[in-house]
Amino acid sequence: MPKSVQASPPKKGKQPQKTESKNLTGEMVHQSGEPFRLLVNAVRDYAIFMLDDEGYIATWNLGAELIKGYKPEEIIGKHFSIFYPEEDLQSNKPAYELEVATEVGRFEDEGWRLRKDGSRFWANVVITALRDETGILRGFGKVTRDLTNHKAAEDGLRLSEERFRLLVESVRDYAIFMIDPQGYIESWNAGAEHIKGYRANEIIGKHFSIFYPEQDILRDKPGYELKVAAEVGRFEDEGWRIRKDGSRFWANVIITAVRDKDGVLRGFGKVTRDLTDRKLAEEQRLRLAREQVARTEAEAANRAKDEFLATISHELRTPLNAILGWGRLLRTAKLDENGIARGLNTIERNAKLQVQLIDDLLDVSRITSGKLRLTVIPLELAPIIEAAVDAIRPAAEAKHIRLEITLDSDSGLVSGDPDRLQQVVWNLLSNAVKFTDKGGRVQVRLEHLNSHVEVTVSDTGKGIAPEFLPHVFDRFRQADSSITRLHGGLGLGLAIVRQLVDIHGGSVSAESPGEGQGATFSFQLPVIIAHNTGRFAFNTQDADTSNDQLTVGSDSSPSLEGLSVLAVEDEADARELLRAILEERKAKVTTAASAAEAYETLEWLKPDIIISDIGMPGEDGYSLIRNVRLKEAKERRGWRPAIALTAHARVEDRMKALSAGYQAHVPKPVEPAELIAVIASLVRPLN
C-alpha cells in the first residue's frame, strides 16, 4: 500500500505495453552533470534510474542492472511497467504511482517486482517528481532496493511468532503468561487456566501476587522475585502457590525479564509447573526414610538395652555370689584366721564393686533426668588429677603398668565441681588401666591451650576398632558385650565422662589408630579468671553436692545471717517467695524484677551472692550473668557466686547456665532447704 500519500485510486484504461520503446533525447541524461552521473552509475546496491514524464526509462545504473537483470541497451526506452506483475498491471498500479508522485512530489511503497528472467523480488520503491525552475514536470527519479531477504526474514519471524503464540496458548501442562514491569498480568494461556483455575477475562489486569500465600505476600516475596529477575535476567524457585478455589499447589516458577533492543525492561515472562504430585511423593519418601531410620535406631537401642540389662544382671550377680557364698561359709564353716580374713576381704572387695556399679547407674539416671547437683567453684585441675592418679595407682601397680604424669602448673583455673571432675579423670584412668596389658604404659597430661585447659589420658592398651570409635561414649554400648568378654563392668564410665564434661561446658574426644594400638581420650574445659575478695568467698573445702546434704530439713538448714543476696525474678509471687525463704534464714535480701533493674541495683549494692531466674522478658538470665562477669573482669573486683533458678531442668539447660557464668543450677519448683544448702555450699563467712 502507498505510504503517507493522498491521491485518487488508479484509473482504468489502456496501459503501455512492456515491449514499447521510445527514442529519448540526451537532455535528461546530462541534466544533472557528469560527476553526479558517474556516482549514480557506480552504485551497486540500489537500482537508480530516470523516467520521462510518461514513465519511459531514460537512464540505467549498475545497481539496476544487478538487481533487475537488464543491460542498459536492453531496457532504456522501455516503459517502467515492465517490472510489475500482471495483477499490478490489471489494477493500473504503475500509472497510479506516477500520478501520486506528480501530485505530492513523492511516492514510496513496497511490493513484488519482476526481474528480466521473470523471477520476483520484494522491492522498496521511491519515485520522485523532477521539475524545472518553472515548475514544469520533466520526469521522475526512481530508486529501488531489493528487500527479498528482509521480507523473508520478517515473514519467517511473523510465522514463528504466530506458531509460538499458538503453541503457548495450547500448552496445558505449563502456565505461561506475561506480566508488565509492575507485575500485572497481560496474557494467559490454556495451561495457566488449567493449573490455576482462572479464565483469561478473570485474571488479565490483576497483579500476579494473587497466586501467593499470605505469609509470602507479607514478606513481599513477589516483589523480591521480580527484583531478582530484573537484576540478573532470571529467577527460579519452588514453593506453594494458590489456585482460584483457594487450594495450594507446589509450583516450580521461572521468571524471565523481557527487554527491548535498547535494554529497557518491558515486562516479564512467567512459566509455572504444578509439581504437587512430585512434592507429595518426595515427602512420602522422606517420611518413610525417617520412619525406617527411627525403627532401625529403636531396634538398635532395644538391643543395646537388652544387652545392657543382661550385663547388669551378670555384673551384679557376680559379686553378690561371692558375698553370699563367703557369708554362708563364715557362718557355717569352721575357718581358721586366714580363711576368715580371706572371706572378709572378698566380701568387702565385692561389696565395693557393687557400690561402684550402683553409683554408675545412679549417676546416669541423675544426669539424664536433670537431677544431678553440682557445686561449681573456680579450681585448678592439677590437684584433682593427682588425687585420681593416687586412687588408681594400686590397680596400675598390680598390672605393672607405668604411670607417667605431666602437669602444667600454670594451666589456669576452670569452673567446676571438684568431686565430679575427679570422677571424670578417675573414669578415664580406670578405663586405661583396665584395657592395658601387663607391662604397658598410661600417660596423663595437663596443658593450657589458648582459652582452654586440656587433660589427655593415653594408653598402650587394646585400642578401639574404627567402626566402634563413633559410639565409644554412647550409653548401653560396649565394643564386646558377649558372655566371653575379657573385661567386666557396665560400660557406663565413658558415657558418664561425656555427660559430666558436657555439663561443665567442655568437650570430650577419643582417638585410636585401631585395635591393639592403644587409645587417647581428651577433654577440654574453658579457662576462667577468679579472685577471692569480699566478705564472703567461694567455699573450696566444704562444698558437697550429695543429694543427702542438699535435702536436709529447714530446721537444720544453715543460717545465712549477714549474707547479702540479690534475687532477680520477674514474677512477683516467685520474687516474694524467694525473699521469704532467704529472710527466714536471716539473709539480707534485695530484689529486682528484670535484668535492667538488676544492673541498676548492682551500681550501689555489692551482694555476696546473686540468685537469678533465667526466663525473663526483654533480657534473660544468661545475658545478665555474662554482662556481670564481664564487668567484674574489667574492674578486677572478684567474682561473686551466682545461682541460676529456672524451670528448665534438662542437662543442656544446666550446661548452658554453668557455661554462661553461674556456679549452680537449681530447678523449679524450689525446695527451700535445697536452695539454702546450695547457697551455703557456695559461700562461707570470712573471719
QUICOR-V185714 format. One record per residue. N is the residue number from 1. RES is the residue in three letters. OMEGA is omega in degrees with one decimal (* if undefined). Layout:
BEGIN
<<N,RES,OMEGA> <N,RES,OMEGA>>
END
This chain:
BEGIN
<<1,MET,177.1> <2,PRO,-178.5> <3,LYS,172.6> <4,SER,175.2> <5,VAL,174.8> <6,GLN,-179.8> <7,ALA,179.5> <8,SER,-179.2> <9,PRO,-178.8> <10,PRO,179.4> <11,LYS,177.6> <12,LYS,176.4> <13,GLY,-177.6> <14,LYS,-179.8> <15,GLN,175.4> <16,PRO,178.8> <17,GLN,-176.9> <18,LYS,-178.3> <19,THR,-179.0> <20,GLU,177.6> <21,SER,-177.1> <22,LYS,176.7> <23,ASN,-176.8> <24,LEU,175.4> <25,THR,179.4> <26,GLY,-176.1> <27,GLU,-176.7> <28,MET,-176.3> <29,VAL,-172.9> <30,HIS,-172.4> <31,GLN,-176.7> <32,SER,177.4> <33,GLY,-176.0> <34,GLU,-179.1> <35,PRO,-178.7> <36,PHE,-179.9> <37,ARG,179.6> <38,LEU,178.8> <39,LEU,-178.0> <40,VAL,-178.2> <41,ASN,-176.1> <42,ALA,-177.8> <43,VAL,-176.3> <44,ARG,-172.8> <45,ASP,-179.1> <46,TYR,169.8> <47,ALA,-177.3> <48,ILE,178.7> <49,PHE,-176.2> <50,MET,176.7> <51,LEU,171.4> <52,ASP,-173.5> <53,ASP,178.2> <54,GLU,175.7> <55,GLY,178.3> <56,TYR,-173.1> <57,ILE,-176.9> <58,ALA,179.4> <59,THR,-176.1> <60,TRP,-177.8> <61,ASN,-178.4> <62,LEU,179.0> <63,GLY,178.9> <64,ALA,179.7> <65,GLU,-178.5> <66,LEU,-176.1> <67,ILE,-171.4> <68,LYS,172.5> <69,GLY,-178.9> <70,TYR,168.4> <71,LYS,-177.0> <72,PRO,-176.3> <73,GLU,179.8> <74,GLU,-169.2> <75,ILE,-178.3> <76,ILE,-178.4> <77,GLY,176.2> <78,LYS,178.2> <79,HIS,-173.9> <80,PHE,178.6> <81,SER,178.3> <82,ILE,-177.0> <83,PHE,-170.0> <84,TYR,175.8> <85,PRO,-176.8> <86,GLU,-177.7> <87,GLU,177.5> <88,ASP,177.0> <89,LEU,178.9> <90,GLN,179.5> <91,SER,177.2> <92,ASN,-175.7> <93,LYS,179.3> <94,PRO,179.9> <95,ALA,179.6> <96,TYR,-178.4> <97,GLU,179.0> <98,LEU,179.8> <99,GLU,179.0> <100,VAL,180.0> <101,ALA,179.7> <102,THR,-175.2> <103,GLU,-173.5> <104,VAL,175.6> <105,GLY,-174.4> <106,ARG,175.1> <107,PHE,177.0> <108,GLU,-177.7> <109,ASP,170.1> <110,GLU,-179.6> <111,GLY,-179.7> <112,TRP,174.9> <113,ARG,-176.4> <114,LEU,171.2> <115,ARG,-180.0> <116,LYS,-178.0> <117,ASP,177.5> <118,GLY,178.4> <119,SER,-178.9> <120,ARG,170.3> <121,PHE,-178.6> <122,TRP,-170.5> <123,ALA,164.7> <124,ASN,-172.4> <125,VAL,173.4> <126,VAL,178.1> <127,ILE,-177.8> <128,THR,178.3> <129,ALA,179.5> <130,LEU,-178.9> <131,ARG,176.9> <132,ASP,-175.3> <133,GLU,178.3> <134,THR,178.4> <135,GLY,-179.6> <136,ILE,179.6> <137,LEU,-179.3> <138,ARG,-179.0> <139,GLY,-176.9> <140,PHE,169.4> <141,GLY,-176.1> <142,LYS,178.9> <143,VAL,-178.8> <144,THR,175.5> <145,ARG,176.4> <146,ASP,-179.1> <147,LEU,-176.6> <148,THR,-179.8> <149,ASN,178.1> <150,HIS,179.3> <151,LYS,179.6> <152,ALA,179.3> <153,ALA,178.6> <154,GLU,179.1> <155,ASP,178.8> <156,GLY,179.0> <157,LEU,179.0> <158,ARG,179.8> <159,LEU,179.3> <160,SER,179.1> <161,GLU,179.8> <162,GLU,178.0> <163,ARG,179.5> <164,PHE,178.4> <165,ARG,179.2> <166,LEU,178.5> <167,LEU,-179.4> <168,VAL,-177.4> <169,GLU,-175.8> <170,SER,-178.6> <171,VAL,-178.2> <172,ARG,-176.0> <173,ASP,180.0> <174,TYR,170.4> <175,ALA,-177.6> <176,ILE,-179.3> <177,PHE,-179.2> <178,MET,173.6> <179,ILE,-179.6> <180,ASP,-176.1> <181,PRO,179.2> <182,GLN,177.1> <183,GLY,179.8> <184,TYR,-171.7> <185,ILE,-177.8> <186,GLU,178.9> <187,SER,-171.5> <188,TRP,-179.1> <189,ASN,-177.5> <190,ALA,178.4> <191,GLY,177.7> <192,ALA,177.8> <193,GLU,-178.8> <194,HIS,-175.1> <195,ILE,-171.4> <196,LYS,172.5> <197,GLY,-179.2> <198,TYR,167.3> <199,ARG,-176.9> <200,ALA,-177.4> <201,ASN,178.8> <202,GLU,-169.0> <203,ILE,-179.4> <204,ILE,-176.5> <205,GLY,176.9> <206,LYS,178.5> <207,HIS,-174.2> <208,PHE,177.1> <209,SER,178.5> <210,ILE,-177.7> <211,PHE,-171.3> <212,TYR,175.1> <213,PRO,-175.3> <214,GLU,-177.5> <215,GLN,176.9> <216,ASP,178.6> <217,ILE,-178.9> <218,LEU,178.0> <219,ARG,175.1> <220,ASP,176.6> <221,LYS,177.4> <222,PRO,179.1> <223,GLY,178.5> <224,TYR,-178.7> <225,GLU,178.4> <226,LEU,180.0> <227,LYS,179.6> <228,VAL,-179.9> <229,ALA,-179.7> <230,ALA,-176.0> <231,GLU,-174.4> <232,VAL,176.2> <233,GLY,-174.3> <234,ARG,174.7> <235,PHE,176.8> <236,GLU,-176.7> <237,ASP,170.3> <238,GLU,-179.9> <239,GLY,-179.5> <240,TRP,175.0> <241,ARG,-173.3> <242,ILE,173.8> <243,ARG,179.2> <244,LYS,-178.0> <245,ASP,177.4> <246,GLY,179.3> <247,SER,-179.4> <248,ARG,170.7> <249,PHE,-179.3> <250,TRP,-170.0> <251,ALA,163.7> <252,ASN,-173.0> <253,VAL,173.0> <254,ILE,178.0> <255,ILE,-178.7> <256,THR,178.0> <257,ALA,178.2> <258,VAL,-178.2> <259,ARG,177.5> <260,ASP,-175.2> <261,LYS,178.8> <262,ASP,179.5> <263,GLY,-179.7> <264,VAL,-180.0> <265,LEU,180.0> <266,ARG,-179.8> <267,GLY,-177.7> <268,PHE,168.8> <269,GLY,-175.1> <270,LYS,178.8> <271,VAL,-178.1> <272,THR,174.9> <273,ARG,176.7> <274,ASP,-179.0> <275,LEU,-176.5> <276,THR,-179.1> <277,ASP,178.9> <278,ARG,179.6> <279,LYS,180.0> <280,LEU,178.4> <281,ALA,177.8> <282,GLU,179.3> <283,GLU,177.6> <284,GLN,178.5> <285,ARG,179.0> <286,LEU,179.6> <287,ARG,178.8> <288,LEU,178.9> <289,ALA,178.1> <290,ARG,178.7> <291,GLU,178.9> <292,GLN,177.9> <293,VAL,179.8> <294,ALA,178.6> <295,ARG,-180.0> <296,THR,179.6> <297,GLU,179.1> <298,ALA,178.8> <299,GLU,178.4> <300,ALA,178.6> <301,ALA,179.0> <302,ASN,177.6> <303,ARG,179.3> <304,ALA,179.1> <305,LYS,178.0> <306,ASP,177.8> <307,GLU,-179.8> <308,PHE,178.9> <309,LEU,177.3> <310,ALA,178.9> <311,THR,177.7> <312,ILE,-178.9> <313,SER,-178.7> <314,HIS,-174.8> <315,GLU,178.5> <316,LEU,-178.2> <317,ARG,-177.6> <318,THR,177.0> <319,PRO,179.0> <320,LEU,177.7> <321,ASN,179.1> <322,ALA,-179.5> <323,ILE,-178.4> <324,LEU,-178.7> <325,GLY,179.2> <326,TRP,175.9> <327,GLY,178.5> <328,ARG,179.0> <329,LEU,-179.6> <330,LEU,-178.0> <331,ARG,-170.9> <332,THR,-175.2> <333,ALA,177.1> <334,LYS,-176.4> <335,LEU,174.4> <336,ASP,-176.4> <337,GLU,179.1> <338,ASN,179.4> <339,GLY,178.7> <340,ILE,179.8> <341,ALA,178.5> <342,ARG,179.2> <343,GLY,-179.6> <344,LEU,178.3> <345,ASN,179.5> <346,THR,179.0> <347,ILE,-179.0> <348,GLU,-178.3> <349,ARG,-179.0> <350,ASN,175.6> <351,ALA,177.2> <352,LYS,178.4> <353,LEU,177.7> <354,GLN,178.2> <355,VAL,179.5> <356,GLN,178.3> <357,LEU,-179.0> <358,ILE,178.1> <359,ASP,178.0> <360,ASP,179.2> <361,LEU,-179.6> <362,LEU,178.5> <363,ASP,178.9> <364,VAL,-179.8> <365,SER,180.0> <366,ARG,-177.8> <367,ILE,-176.1> <368,THR,179.4> <369,SER,178.7> <370,GLY,-176.6> <371,LYS,178.8> <372,LEU,179.8> <373,ARG,177.0> <374,LEU,168.7> <375,THR,-172.0> <376,VAL,179.0> <377,ILE,171.5> <378,PRO,-177.3> <379,LEU,173.1> <380,GLU,-176.5> <381,LEU,-175.6> <382,ALA,179.0> <383,PRO,179.7> <384,ILE,178.8> <385,ILE,179.9> <386,GLU,178.9> <387,ALA,179.2> <388,ALA,178.1> <389,VAL,178.2> <390,ASP,-178.7> <391,ALA,-176.3> <392,ILE,-173.7> <393,ARG,179.9> <394,PRO,179.5> <395,ALA,179.1> <396,ALA,-179.4> <397,GLU,179.3> <398,ALA,179.0> <399,LYS,-179.7> <400,HIS,177.6> <401,ILE,-178.9> <402,ARG,176.8> <403,LEU,178.0> <404,GLU,-173.8> <405,ILE,175.6> <406,THR,-175.2> <407,LEU,175.6> <408,ASP,-176.5> <409,SER,179.9> <410,ASP,-176.8> <411,SER,177.0> <412,GLY,-177.7> <413,LEU,170.6> <414,VAL,178.0> <415,SER,-177.0> <416,GLY,175.7> <417,ASP,-174.0> <418,PRO,-178.7> <419,ASP,-177.6> <420,ARG,177.5> <421,LEU,174.2> <422,GLN,176.4> <423,GLN,178.4> <424,VAL,-177.9> <425,VAL,-179.9> <426,TRP,179.2> <427,ASN,179.3> <428,LEU,178.5> <429,LEU,179.4> <430,SER,179.2> <431,ASN,-179.5> <432,ALA,180.0> <433,VAL,-177.4> <434,LYS,-173.6> <435,PHE,176.1> <436,THR,-178.9> <437,ASP,178.1> <438,LYS,179.7> <439,GLY,-179.3> <440,GLY,-176.5> <441,ARG,174.0> <442,VAL,-179.2> <443,GLN,175.8> <444,VAL,-178.2> <445,ARG,175.4> <446,LEU,179.1> <447,GLU,179.3> <448,HIS,178.6> <449,LEU,-179.8> <450,ASN,-177.2> <451,SER,-177.6> <452,HIS,169.0> <453,VAL,-178.1> <454,GLU,174.5> <455,VAL,-178.1> <456,THR,175.7> <457,VAL,-179.7> <458,SER,-177.9> <459,ASP,177.2> <460,THR,-173.3> <461,GLY,-170.5> <462,LYS,177.2> <463,GLY,-176.2> <464,ILE,177.8> <465,ALA,-177.8> <466,PRO,-177.7> <467,GLU,-179.8> <468,PHE,-175.2> <469,LEU,179.3> <470,PRO,-175.7> <471,HIS,-171.1> <472,VAL,-179.8> <473,PHE,-177.4> <474,ASP,172.2> <475,ARG,176.8> <476,PHE,179.9> <477,ARG,174.2> <478,GLN,179.0> <479,ALA,177.7> <480,ASP,179.3> <481,SER,-178.5> <482,SER,-179.6> <483,ILE,179.3> <484,THR,-176.9> <485,ARG,-175.7> <486,LEU,-172.9> <487,HIS,179.3> <488,GLY,179.8> <489,GLY,-177.7> <490,LEU,-178.2> <491,GLY,-179.6> <492,LEU,-173.7> <493,GLY,-178.0> <494,LEU,175.4> <495,ALA,178.2> <496,ILE,177.8> <497,VAL,-177.7> <498,ARG,-178.3> <499,GLN,-178.9> <500,LEU,177.9> <501,VAL,177.3> <502,ASP,-179.0> <503,ILE,179.3> <504,HIS,177.9> <505,GLY,-178.9> <506,GLY,179.5> <507,SER,-177.4> <508,VAL,-179.4> <509,SER,178.7> <510,ALA,177.5> <511,GLU,175.5> <512,SER,176.3> <513,PRO,-179.4> <514,GLY,-178.1> <515,GLU,179.5> <516,GLY,-175.4> <517,GLN,176.4> <518,GLY,-178.7> <519,ALA,177.8> <520,THR,176.8> <521,PHE,-179.7> <522,SER,169.1> <523,PHE,-179.2> <524,GLN,175.2> <525,LEU,179.7> <526,PRO,178.0> <527,VAL,176.2> <528,ILE,173.3> <529,ILE,-177.4> <530,ALA,178.8> <531,HIS,176.9> <532,ASN,178.4> <533,THR,177.6> <534,GLY,-175.0> <535,ARG,175.9> <536,PHE,-179.6> <537,ALA,176.8> <538,PHE,178.9> <539,ASN,-177.5> <540,THR,-175.7> <541,GLN,-169.9> <542,ASP,-177.6> <543,ALA,-179.9> <544,ASP,-174.9> <545,THR,-178.4> <546,SER,-179.3> <547,ASN,-179.0> <548,ASP,-178.4> <549,GLN,-178.3> <550,LEU,-177.7> <551,THR,177.9> <552,VAL,-178.2> <553,GLY,-175.4> <554,SER,-179.1> <555,ASP,-178.6> <556,SER,-179.7> <557,SER,-179.0> <558,PRO,177.5> <559,SER,176.0> <560,LEU,-174.9> <561,GLU,178.9> <562,GLY,-178.2> <563,LEU,178.8> <564,SER,-175.3> <565,VAL,169.8> <566,LEU,-179.9> <567,ALA,-177.5> <568,VAL,-176.7> <569,GLU,-176.2> <570,ASP,178.3> <571,GLU,-174.6> <572,ALA,-178.8> <573,ASP,178.9> <574,ALA,179.1> <575,ARG,-179.9> <576,GLU,176.0> <577,LEU,177.2> <578,LEU,180.0> <579,ARG,-177.1> <580,ALA,-179.1> <581,ILE,-174.7> <582,LEU,-179.9> <583,GLU,177.5> <584,GLU,176.2> <585,ARG,171.7> <586,LYS,174.7> <587,ALA,174.2> <588,LYS,-169.8> <589,VAL,170.7> <590,THR,-176.4> <591,THR,175.3> <592,ALA,-175.4> <593,ALA,-178.2> <594,SER,177.0> <595,ALA,-180.0> <596,ALA,178.8> <597,GLU,178.1> <598,ALA,178.2> <599,TYR,179.0> <600,GLU,-178.9> <601,THR,-178.1> <602,LEU,175.8> <603,GLU,-179.0> <604,TRP,-179.3> <605,LEU,174.8> <606,LYS,-174.9> <607,PRO,176.5> <608,ASP,179.7> <609,ILE,177.9> <610,ILE,173.2> <611,ILE,-174.6> <612,SER,169.0> <613,ASP,178.9> <614,ILE,-176.5> <615,GLY,178.6> <616,MET,179.1> <617,PRO,177.9> <618,GLY,179.7> <619,GLU,-174.7> <620,ASP,-176.3> <621,GLY,176.9> <622,TYR,179.8> <623,SER,179.9> <624,LEU,-174.9> <625,ILE,177.2> <626,ARG,179.4> <627,ASN,178.1> <628,VAL,-179.4> <629,ARG,179.3> <630,LEU,180.0> <631,LYS,179.0> <632,GLU,-180.0> <633,ALA,179.7> <634,LYS,-176.8> <635,GLU,-179.1> <636,ARG,-174.6> <637,ARG,-172.2> <638,GLY,-173.0> <639,TRP,179.8> <640,ARG,-179.9> <641,PRO,-179.5> <642,ALA,-179.4> <643,ILE,174.5> <644,ALA,-179.3> <645,LEU,-170.3> <646,THR,175.0> <647,ALA,178.5> <648,HIS,-169.8> <649,ALA,179.4> <650,ARG,179.0> <651,VAL,-179.0> <652,GLU,176.3> <653,ASP,177.9> <654,ARG,-179.9> <655,MET,-179.7> <656,LYS,179.7> <657,ALA,-179.0> <658,LEU,178.6> <659,SER,-179.2> <660,ALA,178.8> <661,GLY,176.1> <662,TYR,177.4> <663,GLN,-179.7> <664,ALA,-177.5> <665,HIS,-177.0> <666,VAL,-178.7> <667,PRO,173.5> <668,LYS,-3.2> <669,PRO,-172.3> <670,VAL,168.3> <671,GLU,-176.1> <672,PRO,-177.7> <673,ALA,178.1> <674,GLU,-178.2> <675,LEU,179.5> <676,ILE,-179.2> <677,ALA,179.0> <678,VAL,177.9> <679,ILE,-178.2> <680,ALA,-180.0> <681,SER,-177.7> <682,LEU,-176.5> <683,VAL,173.3> <684,ARG,179.2> <685,PRO,174.2> <686,LEU,-179.5> <687,ASN,*>>
END
